[in-house]
Amino acid sequence: MNETASLRARAEIDLAALRANVRVLRARAGGAHLMAVVKSDAYGHGAVPCAKAALEAGATWLGTATPHEALALRAAGLGGRIMCWLWTPGGPWREAIEAGIDVSVSGMWALREVVAAATAAGRPARIQLKADTGLGRNGCQPADWPELVAEALTAETAGLVAITGLWSHFACADEPGHPSIAAQLGVFRDMVAHAEKAGVEPEVRHMANSPATLTLPEARFDLVRTGIAMYGISPSPELGTSADFGLRPVMTLAASVALVKEVPAGHGISYGHLYTTPAETTLGLIPVGYADGIPRHASGRGPVLVDGKVRTIAGRVAMDQFVVDLEGDRPGTGADAVLFGPGDRGEPTAEDWAVAADTIAYEIVTRIGARVPRVYVNEQDEPHEIPTDND
């Protein structure tokens, strides 16, 4: 019996697909270095295996949101450059400094805390100053930038920090032609110019996320940060599918059919009886629910491949299970129910689920819960030609 056949559900992670995606993105990035973003447990795919695979494929940086994510990578033995950017007061600054992690600084409170931690650690912190060029989330406003730059340079002169990067993030890079893109690029160039004129000598300047890496060559600078595209999901379905960009989805989510039974016409299904069987039929019980990350918003709409046919969820998604109407078919108990994957076998994709749940594919893969085991395939890399700037 296949080792995974007895699993209630599984998320199969194809590391060969991930490595291939990284190589495609490296080629698209021209001469810029590539940061593999593995925040949120690598968008639900598993941070450590995905980080290792990305590095094998030529990524030179790893990126996380929280310092605890970055520290977990170090604890797993991953070397090289790691950056994290989402800090709150009292965070583990000293631990990050001692682990050699680049930390993002968006305001004076963060600079003060990192300087204090560097003093206590007895070694300089590697910091990257983040500019708010128009996204309106994290980052330093242009009006406050001169003060932050000046104080960071003072700390650098004192040997307490090394300013390794200047960076920002787009608001609408997935909407080519949106006026905010050119505006943000202009603000970023101005803020970088101010910092460099003041004496900052950054190793990297970076702004491009996945959609910008694919569609905005002028945004590459020294480094691109690829998240969702690395996992084979289009960052902007309006611009093109994964295949259009040369990417392959990395995650396949499947469950074992737990029960097949016959029911009469007029039988109510699941909570609230939102679905009633229109005729005598067979039902299949799929043992995953919203506790596993299946969107309840996809009730009555979520697609599933069972026995060679795409079925639709009948009624509400419950915490641990949902039902599909098999329309008289009788697949064996234990048969595969494939919720999403690359689409090779006619199965739905994460994008199909995003449409069914009125959300984005990012959320579909990221929300798959910890009680769904990740099963890694193609863990060993095969020799590949390294892409060049002209590829």
C-alpha positions, 0 to 999 in steps of 0.5 A: 500500500502507498505510504500516504494512502492511509492518511485522512488528508495530505498536502503533497509538496513538489520540491522539484516544482519549487526549484524550477519556479525559483530558476524561472524567477531568477531568469526573469530577475535579470542580474538581481539576486533573489530572496525566497520569501518563506514567511507563514511557513512558506505560504503553508508549504513548510518553511524549512524544506522549501527554504532549502530547495530554494537555496539549492535552486540559486536563491541567495536570501531568505525572507520572513515576516516575523523574527521568530520565523527567521530564528527557526530557520537558523535553528534548523541549520540554514545559513546565509542571508536571512531577513525579517521585517515585522517587529513589535516592541520588545521583540527578540532583537538580541537573538536576531543580531546574534543569529546574524539576521538582517532586521528591518527598521521602519521608525525611531522606536525600532532603531533605539531597540536594535541599538540597545540590543546590539550594545548588549550583544557586543556586536553590530546589528545588520539593519535594513531601513524600510521606506513607506513609499505609498503602501501605507503599512510598515515603513518610514514616511518620507517626512521622517526619513531624514531623521531615521537615516541620520540616526542610523548613520550615527549608530553605524559610525559608533559600530552598533549597526551596519546599514545593509539595505534600503527597501520598500513594498508596492501596493498595486504591482499586480495591476500594471499601469496603476498610477501608484506604481510609477509614483512609488518608484519615484518616491523610492528612488528619491529616498534612496538618493537621500540616504546615499547622499547622506552616506549610506552604502547599502549592499542591496536596494529592493522593492520588487515582490512577485508581480513586480519581478514578473512584470516590472523590470525597472523595479528589480534594483539589486534584489527581488523578493518572490513569495507566491510565485515561487510556489507556482501561483500567479500573483495576478490571474488577470495578467496570466496563469501560472503556466503563462509565467512558466510556473508550476503549482507546488501544493496538491491537497487531497483527502481520502473519501471516508464514506460513500452511501446511497440516499433518497431524493429530498435528503438534506445535507449538512448543517442548515440543509442548504442543499437537498438531493434532487433525486436518489443519489450517492454521497461522498464524505470528504474528511476535511473542513474549516479546521483544516483550512477549507474555506467555509465561504466555499460551501456549495461552490468548492470544486473537488475531483473524485473518481475522475469527475469534478464535483461541487461541495453539497451544502455547508463545509463543517469543521472537519468534513464536507459532502459531495454529491456523486450523482450515483457514482460509487468510488471506493472508500479511501479513493482520492478526493483532490481539492486542488493541484497543478491541474494535470489530471483535471483537478481544480487549482488553488485559483479555482478555490479562490474564485469559489471562496471570493478570495485570492489563491494566496489565502487558499494555500496559506490557510491549510492547517497543521493537522494536514500533514505535508508530504514532500516529493522530489526532495533530491535536486537534479543537476540543472544549468544555471540561468544567466542574465540573458536567459 
